[in-house]
Amino acid sequence: MTEIPTIKLHPEWLEVLADEFEQDYMRELKAFLLKRKQEGAVIYPPGAEIFNALDSTPLSEVKVVILGQDPYHGPGQAHGLCFSVREGVPAPPSLVNIFRELESDLGLAVPRHGHLQRWAEQGVLLLNAVLTVERGQAGAHQGKGWEHFTDAVVAAVNQRCEHVVFLLWGAQAQRKGAAIDTTRHLVLKAPHPSPLSAHRGFFGCAHFSTANRWLQNHAISPVNWALP
């Protein structure tokens, strides 16, 4: 059996999402991934890391959600956390712009790496709308079923958590977060941090400081956005 169908995520998520793995769309998605693998497609991230966001941030600990689009499609980049790359991998342009806004907003020095695991371990759910991609082909697995699954993830946070901050950057993330209960959660919207759109309002959005103020106002520990 190929590595593709590997399910590795925190037990809290596995309990909440168990029914999703039995749905027809998920069986079709697994079959599609297996077929593409057998046809020689290089799929990112590796199978064991597909659900890394859900393995790194338990549902009960979610305090911030950042919604990405699909994984990076270059070799060695994607590892299951949106916008993140492992240490030693150059930060892609969108992540560079995120760090630029962090520096402007909170005065944090630009880190020497783009590995966002520290955020995930503090309750920042780094979720892509689509959890796999093919080498060199952005968006290759859009419309194959992942969107249904990640909708269920967002719905679980919306329904089961309190006082979460959703950072919705770009039109796709904003559509995905359209049903969030804004009487209980804070929804912050800005253009996507990509070089094509960051200058249209991502820079200067101050989402990181705003998120921390919201958390503190609800007696929730703020996120230390600095990376080690």
ABEGO torsion letter per residue (X at the ends): XBAAABBBBBAAAAAAAAAAAABAAAAAAAAAAAAAAAAGBBBOBBAAAAAAAAAABBAAABABBBBBBBBBABBGABAGBBGBBBBGBBBBAAAAAAAAAAAAAAGBBBBABABAAAAAAAGBBBBBABABBBBGBBGAABGAGAAAAAAAAAAAAAAABBGBBBBBBEAAAAAAAAABBAAABBBBBBBBABAAAAAAGABGAGAAAAAAAAAAAAGBBBBBABBX
